[in-house]
Amino acid sequence: MGLKKLAAKVADYNERFEQGKASKIKPSHVERVLEKLLQKAADLRADIATADSPEKKARIEKKLGVATAQIERAKWLLKEIS
């Protein structure tokens, strides 16, 4: 999901929040998820260093790419709600 799609989801959330259909996203919630994502990325980097086969390394690198994208989204969302 790119940032444009994420921005659309945030706009949709804001609309639902104003209508009373959603609860407020707290920055502490996003920070907690961000910490978990950063730890996951660190674990994946360690796994890449110890990977036995090129296939396993490629699979872990793909997971790291996903985690990195999620970290960027979490940082963006934190800026938007703060």
N, C-alpha and C positions, 0 to 999 in steps of 0.2 A: 504494500500500500504506500503510495507516494504521499508527499506532504499536502498536495492539493486535495486528495481524497480524505486525508486526515482532517484538513481544515473544514471540509464539507461536513464531516461527522461531528466536529466540534460545534459548528454552526447549528446543526440539527439538534445536538444535545442542548445548546443554549436555548433554543426554541422550546424544547420539551421542558427544560428547567423553568422557564418563564410561565409555562402553562401548569406547572405544579406536577408534572408527570415524571420528573427525574429528581434525584437528590444531588446536592452540591458535591462536586469533586474537590476534595481537599488536597492542597499541595503535599501534605505529609503522606498521603496515599501514593501519589506519583513518585515522591522521593523514595519510598520504601520499595516500590517496583523497580525504580532505576538502580537502587543498590543491588537488588537481586540480579538484574541484567548485567551489571558491571562484574559481579562475582562470577556469573555464568560465562561471560566473555573471557575472564582470566582463567577459569578452569579449562575452557576450550583451547586457549593458547598453550596451556601446559600439556593438554592431550595431543596437540599437534606436534609438540617437541618430542613426545614419546611414541608417536604413531609408528607402527611396524611397516605397514604396506602403503604404497602410494594411493590405493583406493580408499583406505581408511583415512589417510591424511586429507584427501580431496573431500570426503564426506564431512569431516570435522571442519574444514575450511568453509564449506557451504553453510554449516550451522553457525559458524562465527560470523559470516556475512549477514545472516538473518538477525543474529543477536545485535550486531552493530547497527543495523537499520532500526531495530526496535529501540536501541539506546538513543539514537538521534530523534526519533519520534517522541520518546519520553521527555527528552530535554526541551523539545519544541512545545509540548503540551504544558510542561511546567512553567515555561515563560508565558504562555497564553493565559493560564489560570492564576498566576501570581499577580 
